Amino acid sequence: RWYGVSCSYDDNYNETYVSGIFLNSNNLKGTIDSLSGLSKLEAIDLTENNIHNNMDVFSPLHHIRIIQIEDNRFYGSLPDLNYTRVQKFFIRNNEVSGLIETNP
């Protein structure tokens, strides 16, 4: 087990995958290179850290349901996501712009 990381098991593919990252209020600093290897990620909470990153890092997350990144230094346009799937999207106190479109 890893601190702040949840895993799930996929019976169809007989594999374990990272389903959640919960590292809020951990005094994390820096950038995120890529989340593309976490294609089945469903939840991420990085609230109250000091992460400076473009929002496009979230674009490969096609299964994401929860994004909580308040009180960081994310910037740029909203990522290209399936917002009809997203249940929580908390981004206050960042430099993010754009509109959420939920119609196909």
Number of C-alpha atoms within 10 A of each C-alpha: 6 7 8 13 14 16 14 13 12 10 8 6 7 7 9 11 15 17 19 20 19 16 18 18 13 13 12 15 12 11 14 12 9 12 14 14 11 16 17 17 24 20 22 22 19 21 23 19 19 18 20 16 18 19 19 17 17 20 17 19 21 19 17 24 19 18 20 18 23 19 19 21 22 23 15 14 14 17 19 16 20 18 18 12 14 17 12 13 15 14 18 14 13 18 16 16 12 9 7 13 11 11 7 6
